[in-house]
Amino acid sequence: ELLSLSGEILRRMDELEIKNDPKNNKIPVVSIPDLHIVWKEPLITIVDRAYSCKEPTTKEISTQTSFTKSNQGTQFDSIEDSSKKLSVTASGCKPKSVTMYEINLIESITIRENSDTVKPELSCVAWIDREHIAVVDRGNEKIKLFELNSRSIKSRYMLGAVTISISRLAIACRLADLRMKIFRLPFTEIKTDVGVQCLITASDGSSLMWMTKKRIFCFKDDTVSQVSIKNKDANPTTLGAPRFAIQLSNGTYVVSDKGNDCVYFISNSGIIILEINHYPGSITHDNNIGVFISDFEKGTISIFDQTGKYMSKLKIGVWQKSPRSISILDDRLLVATQHKILLYKLTRK
């Protein structure tokens, strides 16, 4: 990128030399490119901001499928979906969107125990209820339960813990080796599974859900149901590397796929209905059905509606302040950064 600018730099230097000649009495006007670095593993590029301002885009996917009620009677039940087309497009530079949400920092929380051997290194956060949160501390290999009022901490050593998901009765933890452990609160283990790519936070909190590259699973009332993931033609397909996922109140799954570097909207029958060109970060939603997707590289949280239409963006911070994990309960937003949990009041304008 730098070498490609050398010709332009030499040309402008020649112009300055000519214009600075005593024979010319005009003052040269130099336009310096506004360059910035974009780090998208494994590439680092330098681009001109003037040609890179665009909002997340989506690929249009049309489905014409009739879904029937499953035998299990779980939240995989579906409704008729006839010739529905979901699309959002954004190309080139567009005016900034109207800010529909604002955040105000309530407090910054360091969740550290006397038994911790290193500074907490956080990878995931989730609400349990209004007064309790669960945190994954990868630095100390622990799952920590933190009470906001008393500031008390209960923890369990969990080697390789990466992410967690909360239901009303249990907590699930995914490990780096793709195992999943499910505990009754606080820490009574009731189930272990293998080959789990991603945990899914259910919209109503009544079940625990997870997924592989090919299937979505639901554990409810001591039984497990599943659906296969399919492309727009209803043929079985395989995702790249799903890392974060939620289920919306309408049954739609929103999945961050690190392998394909995008975010998918998947119907409750498993069909991919939308693909968003967005950093595959942590996902949560609020009571107004806003879908919040974090962007670790840019230090922001993008907000979409249930159809995948871009709404607005929240600025959190970069590097140590970048959002690694997010979770919303009512009007409060939790953001896990590298070493701290940020608690915000979330307001819809």
ZAGU-829727 format. One record per residue (C-alpha): x, y, z. Coordinates in Angstrom, 2 decimals. Example, Ala and Ser with C-alpha at 12.3 -4.5 7.8 and 13.67 -1.06 7.14 Angstrom:
! residues 2
+---------+---------+---------+
!      px !      py !      pz !
+---------+---------+---------+
!   12.30 !   -4.50 !    7.80 !
!   13.67 !   -1.06 !    7.14 !
+---------+---------+---------+
***
This chain:
! residues 349
+---------+---------+---------+
!      px !      py !      pz !
+---------+---------+---------+
!    0.00 !    0.00 !    0.00 !
!    2.85 !    2.37 !    0.83 !
!    4.69 !    1.54 !   -2.37 !
!    1.54 !    2.11 !   -4.40 !
!    1.48 !    5.71 !   -3.12 !
!    5.08 !    6.44 !   -4.14 !
!    4.12 !    7.57 !   -7.64 !
!    1.52 !    9.99 !   -6.27 !
!    4.00 !   11.35 !   -3.72 !
!    6.68 !   11.97 !   -6.38 !
!    4.13 !   13.61 !   -8.67 !
!    3.04 !   16.00 !   -5.91 !
!    6.65 !   16.79 !   -5.03 !
!    7.25 !   17.71 !   -8.68 !
!    4.22 !   19.99 !   -8.57 !
!    5.50 !   21.70 !   -5.43 !
!    8.89 !   22.23 !   -7.02 !
!    7.29 !   23.92 !  -10.04 !
!    4.85 !   26.00 !   -8.00 !
!    7.54 !   27.14 !   -5.59 !
!    9.59 !   28.51 !   -8.46 !
!    9.98 !   32.31 !   -8.05 !
!    8.29 !   32.70 !  -11.43 !
!    5.06 !   31.46 !   -9.86 !
!    3.31 !   33.55 !   -7.25 !
!    0.58 !   31.08 !   -6.31 !
!    0.69 !   29.25 !   -3.00 !
!    0.49 !   25.48 !   -3.52 !
!   -2.42 !   23.61 !   -1.93 !
!   -1.46 !   20.12 !   -0.84 !
!   -4.15 !   17.52 !   -0.12 !
!   -2.79 !   14.87 !    2.22 !
!   -4.61 !   11.51 !    2.22 !
!   -6.28 !   10.60 !    5.54 !
!   -4.76 !    7.15 !    5.91 !
!   -5.61 !    4.59 !    8.57 !
!   -4.59 !    1.04 !    9.33 !
!   -7.13 !   -1.79 !    9.01 !
!   -6.15 !   -4.97 !   10.82 !
!   -8.20 !   -7.95 !    9.66 !
!   -6.28 !  -11.11 !   10.39 !
!   -4.07 !  -12.19 !    8.80 !
!   -3.77 !   -8.97 !    6.74 !
!   -2.86 !   -5.41 !    7.71 !
!   -3.75 !   -2.81 !    5.11 !
!   -3.52 !    0.98 !    4.89 !
!   -6.52 !    2.67 !    3.31 !
!   -7.76 !    6.19 !    2.63 !
!  -10.75 !    7.01 !    4.84 !
!  -12.32 !    8.94 !    1.98 !
!  -12.85 !    5.68 !    0.12 !
!  -13.63 !    3.37 !    3.01 !
!  -16.67 !    4.91 !    4.78 !
!  -19.47 !    2.43 !    4.48 !
!  -21.83 !    0.73 !    6.88 !
!  -22.14 !   -3.05 !    7.22 !
!  -23.66 !   -4.64 !    4.13 !
!  -25.72 !   -7.76 !    3.69 !
!  -26.15 !  -10.29 !    0.98 !
!  -29.71 !  -10.69 !   -0.24 !
!  -31.18 !  -14.14 !    0.28 !
!  -34.67 !  -15.07 !   -0.86 !
!  -36.56 !  -17.99 !    0.64 !
!  -39.83 !  -19.59 !   -0.35 !
!  -40.45 !  -22.37 !    2.10 !
!  -43.37 !  -23.72 !    4.11 !
!  -42.36 !  -24.66 !    7.62 !
!  -44.31 !  -27.15 !    9.73 !
!  -44.51 !  -27.57 !   13.47 !
!  -41.91 !  -29.94 !   14.97 !
!  -42.87 !  -33.00 !   16.94 !
!  -40.91 !  -31.86 !   19.98 !
!  -43.02 !  -28.73 !   20.53 !
!  -39.94 !  -26.65 !   21.46 !
!  -38.95 !  -23.19 !   20.34 !
!  -37.92 !  -24.73 !   17.04 !
!  -41.64 !  -24.49 !   16.12 !
!  -42.08 !  -22.31 !   13.07 !
!  -44.70 !  -20.30 !   11.23 !
!  -45.55 !  -20.05 !    7.54 !
!  -42.94 !  -18.10 !    5.62 !
!  -43.90 !  -17.47 !    2.00 !
!  -41.63 !  -15.74 !   -0.49 !
!  -39.97 !  -13.55 !    2.13 !
!  -37.03 !  -11.42 !    1.07 !
!  -34.73 !   -9.79 !    3.59 !
!  -32.07 !   -7.42 !    2.34 !
!  -30.11 !   -4.40 !    3.38 !
!  -27.59 !   -2.77 !    1.07 !
!  -25.05 !   -0.08 !    1.66 !
!  -22.41 !    0.82 !   -0.89 !
!  -19.97 !    3.66 !   -1.00 !
!  -20.22 !    6.56 !    1.42 !
!  -23.58 !    7.20 !    3.04 !
!  -24.78 !    9.80 !    5.53 !
!  -24.39 !    8.79 !    9.14 !
!  -27.38 !    6.97 !   10.56 !
!  -29.58 !    8.61 !   13.15 !
!  -28.48 !    7.55 !   16.62 !
!  -31.39 !    5.63 !   18.13 !
!  -29.60 !    4.55 !   21.31 !
!  -27.28 !    6.20 !   23.77 !
!  -25.23 !    4.80 !   26.63 !
!  -24.04 !    6.29 !   29.91 !
!  -21.35 !    4.55 !   31.94 !
!  -22.58 !    3.60 !   35.42 !
!  -19.40 !    1.95 !   36.67 !
!  -16.25 !    0.07 !   35.72 !
!  -15.88 !   -3.22 !   37.59 !
!  -12.72 !   -5.22 !   38.29 !
!  -13.69 !   -8.76 !   39.28 !
!  -10.64 !  -10.04 !   41.11 !
!  -10.24 !  -12.58 !   43.93 !
!   -7.40 !  -12.98 !   46.41 !
!   -6.71 !  -16.41 !   44.92 !
!   -6.17 !  -15.00 !   41.41 !
!   -2.59 !  -15.50 !   40.27 !
!   -2.69 !  -12.98 !   37.42 !
!   -4.69 !   -9.94 !   36.40 !
!   -8.16 !  -11.01 !   35.19 !
!   -8.26 !  -11.58 !   31.42 !
!  -11.94 !  -11.55 !   30.45 !
!  -13.52 !  -13.29 !   27.46 !
!  -17.27 !  -13.43 !   28.22 !
!  -19.95 !  -11.84 !   30.41 !
!  -23.65 !  -12.63 !   30.89 !
!  -26.50 !  -11.45 !   33.09 !
!  -27.93 !  -13.98 !   35.56 !
!  -30.48 !  -11.56 !   37.02 !
!  -30.63 !   -7.87 !   37.96 !
!  -28.08 !   -8.29 !   40.76 !
!  -25.82 !  -11.10 !   39.51 !
!  -23.53 !  -11.55 !   36.53 !
!  -21.34 !  -14.41 !   35.30 !
!  -17.87 !  -13.82 !   33.87 !
!  -15.22 !  -15.98 !   32.21 !
!  -11.73 !  -15.09 !   33.43 !
!   -9.39 !  -16.84 !   30.98 !
!   -6.31 !  -15.45 !   32.69 !
!   -7.08 !  -17.32 !   35.93 !
!   -9.02 !  -20.16 !   34.22 !
!  -12.20 !  -19.43 !   36.22 !
!  -15.93 !  -18.87 !   35.89 !
!  -16.86 !  -16.12 !   38.34 !
!  -20.31 !  -15.23 !   39.67 !
!  -20.38 !  -11.61 !   40.85 !
!  -23.06 !   -9.91 !   42.97 !
!  -23.37 !   -6.22 !   42.15 !
!  -24.66 !   -5.06 !   45.53 !
!  -22.42 !   -6.95 !   47.96 !
!  -19.46 !   -7.20 !   45.51 !
!  -19.07 !  -10.82 !   46.56 !
!  -17.58 !  -13.40 !   44.17 !
!  -18.14 !  -17.13 !   43.84 !
!  -15.90 !  -18.93 !   41.40 !
!  -15.05 !  -22.32 !   39.97 !
!  -11.77 !  -23.30 !   38.36 !
!  -12.47 !  -24.22 !   34.73 !
!   -9.47 !  -24.99 !   32.54 !
!   -9.97 !  -23.75 !   28.99 !
!  -13.23 !  -21.86 !   29.64 !
!  -14.06 !  -19.47 !   26.76 !
!  -17.75 !  -18.51 !   26.74 !
!  -20.85 !  -18.96 !   28.91 !
!  -24.60 !  -18.92 !   28.42 !
!  -27.28 !  -18.51 !   31.10 !
!  -30.77 !  -19.95 !   31.44 !
!  -33.12 !  -19.68 !   34.41 !
!  -31.97 !  -22.96 !   35.89 !
!  -28.45 !  -23.57 !   34.61 !
!  -25.26 !  -22.15 !   33.19 !
!  -23.40 !  -23.60 !   30.20 !
!  -19.68 !  -23.14 !   29.58 !
!  -17.85 !  -23.86 !   26.32 !
!  -14.20 !  -24.85 !   26.59 !
!  -11.40 !  -24.23 !   24.12 !
!  -11.32 !  -27.95 !   23.21 !
!  -15.00 !  -27.71 !   22.09 !
!  -16.37 !  -29.47 !   25.17 !
!  -19.40 !  -28.00 !   26.91 !
!  -20.25 !  -28.30 !   30.60 !
!  -23.70 !  -27.51 !   32.03 !
!  -24.14 !  -26.64 !   35.71 !
!  -27.05 !  -26.03 !   38.00 !
!  -26.45 !  -22.70 !   39.70 !
!  -24.14 !  -22.13 !   41.29 !
!  -21.83 !  -25.03 !   40.27 !
!  -23.39 !  -28.50 !   40.26 !
!  -22.45 !  -30.22 !   37.02 !
!  -25.35 !  -32.01 !   35.28 !
!  -24.17 !  -32.59 !   31.70 !
!  -21.08 !  -32.65 !   29.49 !
!  -21.06 !  -32.69 !   25.69 !
!  -18.35 !  -32.62 !   23.02 !
!  -17.92 !  -31.02 !   19.61 !
!  -19.73 !  -27.82 !   20.63 !
!  -18.70 !  -24.88 !   18.43 !
!  -20.89 !  -22.21 !   19.97 !
!  -23.35 !  -21.54 !   22.80 !
!  -26.68 !  -19.88 !   22.01 !
!  -28.44 !  -17.53 !   24.43 !
!  -32.18 !  -18.30 !   24.26 !
!  -34.55 !  -15.34 !   24.06 !
!  -36.73 !  -16.39 !   27.00 !
!  -34.01 !  -18.05 !   29.09 !
!  -36.08 !  -21.21 !   29.47 !
!  -33.59 !  -23.54 !   27.78 !
!  -29.94 !  -24.06 !   27.02 !
!  -28.94 !  -24.05 !   23.36 !
!  -25.75 !  -24.71 !   21.45 !
!  -24.60 !  -25.51 !   17.93 !
!  -22.03 !  -27.31 !   15.84 !
!  -21.07 !  -26.33 !   12.30 !
!  -24.04 !  -28.32 !   10.99 !
!  -26.76 !  -28.42 !   13.67 !
!  -28.53 !  -26.40 !   16.36 !
!  -29.45 !  -28.13 !   19.64 !
!  -31.92 !  -27.29 !   22.42 !
!  -31.81 !  -28.78 !   25.93 !
!  -35.13 !  -28.30 !   27.71 !
!  -37.06 !  -30.37 !   30.25 !
!  -34.20 !  -32.91 !   30.32 !
!  -34.56 !  -33.64 !   26.59 !
!  -32.52 !  -32.52 !   23.59 !
!  -33.99 !  -31.56 !   20.20 !
!  -32.09 !  -30.47 !   17.09 !
!  -32.40 !  -28.97 !   13.63 !
!  -29.97 !  -29.07 !   10.71 !
!  -28.52 !  -25.86 !    9.23 !
!  -29.46 !  -25.36 !    5.56 !
!  -28.71 !  -22.90 !    2.78 !
!  -31.33 !  -20.80 !    0.97 !
!  -32.27 !  -23.83 !   -1.17 !
!  -33.01 !  -25.84 !    2.01 !
!  -29.99 !  -28.10 !    1.41 !
!  -27.76 !  -29.07 !    4.36 !
!  -24.76 !  -26.77 !    4.72 !
!  -21.76 !  -26.34 !    6.99 !
!  -20.77 !  -23.10 !    8.73 !
!  -17.15 !  -21.98 !    9.07 !
!  -16.52 !  -21.47 !   12.79 !
!  -19.53 !  -20.13 !   14.77 !
!  -18.40 !  -18.32 !   17.93 !
!  -21.36 !  -16.31 !   19.35 !
!  -25.12 !  -16.73 !   18.89 !
!  -28.51 !  -15.70 !   20.27 !
!  -32.11 !  -16.64 !   19.60 !
!  -34.58 !  -13.77 !   19.09 !
!  -38.17 !  -13.75 !   20.34 !
!  -39.43 !  -14.61 !   16.83 !
!  -37.30 !  -17.77 !   16.82 !
!  -34.59 !  -16.43 !   14.50 !
!  -30.97 !  -17.28 !   15.37 !
!  -28.24 !  -14.66 !   14.89 !
!  -24.82 !  -16.32 !   14.58 !
!  -21.31 !  -14.84 !   14.36 !
!  -19.22 !  -17.04 !   12.06 !
!  -15.51 !  -16.40 !   12.53 !
!  -14.60 !  -18.85 !    9.77 !
!  -16.62 !  -16.97 !    7.14 !
!  -16.04 !  -13.55 !    8.74 !
!  -19.74 !  -12.61 !    8.79 !
!  -22.96 !  -12.77 !   10.80 !
!  -25.87 !  -15.02 !    9.75 !
!  -29.58 !  -14.76 !   10.44 !
!  -30.97 !  -18.32 !   10.54 !
!  -34.68 !  -19.22 !   10.71 !
!  -35.93 !  -21.47 !   13.52 !
!  -36.10 !  -24.31 !   11.00 !
!  -32.37 !  -23.90 !   10.31 !
!  -32.42 !  -22.07 !    6.95 !
!  -29.90 !  -19.26 !    6.45 !
!  -32.02 !  -16.26 !    5.43 !
!  -29.53 !  -13.40 !    5.71 !
!  -25.79 !  -12.76 !    5.72 !
!  -24.35 !   -9.52 !    7.15 !
!  -20.86 !   -8.32 !    6.31 !
!  -19.87 !   -7.51 !    9.90 !
!  -17.10 !   -8.47 !   12.29 !
!  -18.28 !  -11.75 !   13.91 !
!  -18.40 !  -10.51 !   17.48 !
!  -20.51 !  -11.12 !   20.56 !
!  -24.29 !  -10.70 !   20.13 !
!  -27.15 !   -9.68 !   22.42 !
!  -30.57 !   -8.01 !   22.10 !
!  -32.80 !   -5.66 !   24.09 !
!  -36.51 !   -5.52 !   24.88 !
!  -37.10 !   -3.33 !   21.83 !
!  -35.79 !   -6.17 !   19.63 !
!  -32.62 !   -4.32 !   18.73 !
!  -29.87 !   -6.79 !   17.78 !
!  -26.48 !   -5.66 !   19.13 !
!  -23.29 !   -7.04 !   17.52 !
!  -19.87 !   -6.07 !   18.86 !
!  -16.89 !   -5.19 !   16.66 !
!  -13.68 !   -5.88 !   18.57 !
!  -11.39 !   -4.36 !   15.94 !
!  -13.23 !   -1.02 !   15.71 !
!  -14.26 !   -0.87 !   19.37 !
!  -17.95 !   -0.42 !   18.51 !
!  -21.33 !   -2.13 !   18.82 !
!  -23.58 !   -2.11 !   15.74 !
!  -27.35 !   -2.24 !   16.18 !
!  -29.74 !   -3.92 !   13.72 !
!  -33.45 !   -4.72 !   13.81 !
!  -34.87 !   -8.26 !   13.65 !
!  -34.80 !   -8.25 !    9.85 !
!  -31.11 !   -7.37 !    9.77 !
!  -31.59 !   -3.70 !    8.85 !
!  -28.79 !   -1.49 !   10.15 !
!  -29.98 !    1.06 !   12.73 !
!  -27.10 !    2.75 !   14.55 !
!  -23.79 !    2.28 !   16.32 !
!  -22.34 !    2.71 !   19.82 !
!  -18.70 !    3.64 !   20.45 !
!  -16.98 !    1.77 !   23.30 !
!  -13.20 !    1.97 !   22.76 !
!  -10.26 !    0.15 !   21.19 !
!   -7.41 !   -2.07 !   22.35 !
!   -7.89 !   -2.83 !   26.06 !
!  -11.31 !   -1.12 !   25.96 !
!  -12.56 !   -3.09 !   22.93 !
!  -15.80 !   -5.05 !   23.55 !
!  -15.00 !   -8.77 !   23.80 !
!  -18.44 !   -9.79 !   25.03 !
!  -21.77 !   -7.99 !   25.56 !
!  -25.03 !   -8.75 !   27.39 !
!  -28.23 !   -6.73 !   27.92 !
!  -30.86 !   -7.02 !   30.64 !
!  -33.70 !   -4.48 !   30.52 !
!  -31.99 !   -1.05 !   30.26 !
!  -28.50 !   -2.14 !   31.32 !
!  -25.64 !   -3.13 !   29.04 !
!  -22.64 !   -5.18 !   30.19 !
!  -19.42 !   -4.98 !   28.17 !
!  -16.46 !   -7.26 !   28.90 !
!  -13.19 !   -5.56 !   27.95 !
!   -9.74 !   -7.07 !   28.40 !
!   -9.49 !   -6.52 !   32.16 !
!  -12.77 !   -4.91 !   33.28 !
!  -16.54 !   -5.12 !   33.04 !
!  -18.22 !   -1.88 !   31.95 !
!  -21.81 !   -1.37 !   33.12 !
!  -23.84 !    1.11 !   31.03 !
!  -27.35 !    2.49 !   31.21 !
!  -28.89 !    1.93 !   27.79 !
!  -31.47 !    4.44 !   26.56 !
!  -33.49 !    4.30 !   23.36 !
!  -34.20 !    7.75 !   21.92 !
+---------+---------+---------+
***
